[in-house]
Amino acid sequence: MSEAWAAIIAAVAAGVFGIAGILTGIVAGRRQTVDQATVEHGQWLRGQGNRPPAPNSSTPGTTSLPS
């Protein structure tokens, strides 16, 4: 009977560690994605201030129609 309990305990421990490993991987992957998105958003924001004015325009982002 003790061999059966040892096998059961080993199986339960393996399951617990397996589930913990999966959850850790999900959290780490999500954190990496969020961090990358934050970096890219910051780069995009910095790029917004350095846009050259549109050709034939007095206001950036608008275009003039020919008369």
C-alpha positions in Angstrom: 0.0 0.0 0.0 2.9 2.4 0.7 4.2 2.1 -2.9 0.7 3.1 -4.2 0.6 6.2 -1.9 4.1 7.2 -3.0 3.0 7.0 -6.7 -0.1 9.0 -6.0 1.8 11.7 -4.1 4.4 11.9 -6.8 1.7 12.2 -9.5 -0.1 15.0 -7.5 3.2 16.8 -6.9 4.1 16.6 -10.7 0.6 18.0 -11.5 1.0 20.9 -9.1 4.4 21.8 -10.4 3.2 21.4 -14.0 0.3 23.8 -13.5 2.5 26.2 -11.6 5.0 26.2 -14.5 2.2 26.8 -17.0 0.9 29.8 -15.0 4.3 31.2 -14.6 4.9 31.0 -18.3 1.6 32.8 -19.0 2.4 35.6 -16.6 5.9 36.0 -17.9 4.7 36.0 -21.5 2.0 38.6 -20.8 4.5 40.8 -18.9 6.9 40.8 -21.9 4.1 41.7 -24.3 2.9 44.5 -22.1 6.4 45.8 -21.7 7.0 45.7 -25.5 3.8 47.5 -26.2 4.7 50.2 -23.7 8.1 50.7 -25.3 6.6 50.9 -28.8 3.9 53.3 -27.7 6.5 55.6 -26.2 8.5 55.5 -29.4 5.3 56.3 -31.4 4.5 59.2 -29.1 8.0 60.7 -29.4 7.7 60.4 -33.2 4.5 62.4 -33.2 6.3 65.6 -32.2 8.9 65.3 -35.0 6.6 65.2 -38.0 7.4 67.6 -40.8 4.5 69.9 -41.9 2.5 68.7 -44.8 3.4 70.2 -48.2 1.3 73.3 -49.2 -0.2 73.5 -45.8 -0.3 76.2 -43.1 -1.6 73.8 -40.5 0.2 70.4 -40.0 -2.0 67.5 -40.8 -4.2 69.4 -43.3 -3.7 70.0 -47.0 -4.7 72.9 -49.2 -6.8 72.5 -52.3 -5.8 74.3 -55.4 -7.8 77.4 -56.2 
